[in-house]
């Protein structure tokens, strides 16, 4: 008898939690304790008066695993709401990256030309390096990094995905 193999999917989850010590550790512990991977994680207080924070998690799994993750997150005490942004339609997702490239001569000129094509901004420069700031979808940033590797890529710092659902609904 053949078993049906479910394909892996990447989903973006938005989790509204109390802004208090230990909440992030509990959420991450849920993932690590069950062997789930986090591809991207961002956290910030979003409603200061209500002491609420928003955790945006990008994870990969089968549809059944994603559903399990969502249900397990909902059961955590400091969690107010969990939304699978991917299941709700195509969410707006952006990431910021700072990318340091070292080079001279033609490599330097080429790095600047490509940065302009990607709408990356120069935020620091010397005669031997640039630091570019780029925002956009993760795939765009991945592509920019790949293009910069042969031109003298030195270092990358990424913010993680910030995401929001399209339309009038709110978390």
C-alpha positions in Angstrom: 0.0 0.0 0.0 1.4 3.4 -1.0 1.6 6.1 1.7 0.7 9.7 0.7 3.7 12.0 1.2 2.7 15.5 2.1 4.9 18.3 0.6 6.7 20.8 2.9 5.3 24.3 2.9 6.7 27.5 4.4 4.2 29.4 6.5 4.3 32.8 8.3 2.6 32.8 11.7 1.7 35.9 13.6 1.4 35.5 17.4 0.1 38.2 19.7 1.4 37.6 23.2 1.8 39.4 26.6 5.0 41.4 26.7 6.5 39.8 29.8 9.7 38.0 30.7 10.0 34.4 29.5 7.2 34.5 26.8 9.7 34.2 23.9 11.5 31.4 25.7 8.2 29.5 26.0 7.3 30.0 22.4 10.8 28.9 21.2 10.8 26.0 23.6 7.6 24.7 22.0 9.4 24.6 18.7 12.7 23.1 19.9 10.9 20.6 22.2 9.1 19.1 19.2 11.9 19.3 16.7 10.3 22.1 14.6 12.6 24.6 12.9 12.2 28.3 12.9 13.3 29.9 9.6 12.8 33.4 10.7 11.8 35.1 14.0 11.0 38.7 14.8 9.6 40.1 18.0 8.6 43.6 19.0 6.1 45.3 21.4 3.2 46.6 19.3 0.8 47.9 21.8 2.6 49.6 24.7 -0.5 50.5 26.7 -1.8 46.9 26.6 1.7 45.4 27.1 1.4 43.2 24.0 4.1 42.0 21.6 3.9 40.5 18.2 6.0 37.5 17.3 6.3 36.7 13.6 7.6 33.2 12.9 8.4 31.7 9.5 8.5 27.9 9.7 8.4 25.0 7.3 6.5 21.7 7.6 3.7 19.6 6.2 0.2 21.1 6.4 -0.5 18.8 9.4 2.6 19.9 11.2 1.8 23.6 10.6 -1.7 23.1 12.0 -0.2 21.3 15.1 2.2 24.2 15.7 -0.7 26.7 15.4 -2.8 24.7 17.9 0.1 24.2 20.4 0.9 28.0 20.2 -2.7 28.8 21.0 -2.6 26.7 24.2 0.3 28.6 25.7 -1.0 30.9 28.5 0.6 34.2 27.4 -0.6 33.8 23.8 -3.7 35.9 22.9 -4.1 35.0 19.2 -2.3 33.0 16.5 -2.9 33.7 12.8 -1.4 31.7 9.9 -0.9 34.6 7.5 0.0 32.2 4.7 -3.3 30.3 5.0 -5.2 33.6 5.0 -3.9 34.6 1.6 -0.6 36.1 0.4 0.6 38.2 3.3 2.8 41.3 2.9 6.3 40.2 4.0 9.4 42.3 4.2 12.9 41.9 5.6 15.8 44.3 6.1 19.4 43.4 5.6 22.7 45.1 6.1 25.3 43.7 3.7 29.0 44.5 3.8 31.0 44.3 0.6 34.7 44.9 0.2 36.4 45.6 -3.1 38.3 48.0 -5.3 38.3 49.1 -8.9 35.8 47.3 -11.2 34.4 45.1 -8.5 33.5 48.2 -6.5 31.8 49.8 -9.5 29.9 46.6 -10.3 28.7 46.3 -6.7 27.4 49.9 -6.8 25.7 49.3 -10.1 24.0 46.1 -8.9 23.0 47.7 -5.6 21.3 50.5 -7.6 19.4 47.9 -9.6 18.2 46.2 -6.4 17.4 49.6 -4.8 19.8 49.0 -2.0 21.1 52.1 -0.2 24.7 52.8 0.7 24.6 53.5 4.5 28.4 53.3 5.1 31.4 53.5 2.8 35.2 53.8 2.8 37.6 53.5 0.0 37.7 49.7 0.6 34.1 48.7 1.5 30.4 49.5 1.4 27.6 48.6 3.7 24.3 48.3 1.8 20.8 48.4 3.3 18.2 46.5 1.4 14.6 45.8 2.2 12.2 43.5 0.4 11.0 40.0 0.3 13.4 37.4 1.6 13.9 36.0 -1.9 15.1 39.4 -3.2 17.6 39.6 -0.3 18.8 36.1 -1.0 19.3 37.0 -4.6 21.2 40.2 -3.8 23.5 38.3 -1.4 24.2 35.6 -4.0 25.2 38.3 -6.5 27.4 40.1 -4.0 29.4 37.0 -3.1 31.8 37.1 -6.1 32.1 40.8 -5.7 33.6 40.7 -2.2 30.8 39.9 0.3 32.2 40.1 3.8 29.2 40.0 6.2 25.4 39.9 6.3 23.0 40.9 9.1 19.3 40.2 8.6 16.3 41.4 10.6 14.0 38.5 10.0 10.6 38.7 8.3 8.0 41.3 9.3 4.6 40.4 8.0 1.0 41.6 8.0 -2.2 40.3 6.6 -3.7 42.0 3.5 -7.1 43.5 3.8 -9.0 45.3 6.6 -8.7 42.4 9.2 -6.3 42.8 12.1 -4.5 40.4 14.4 
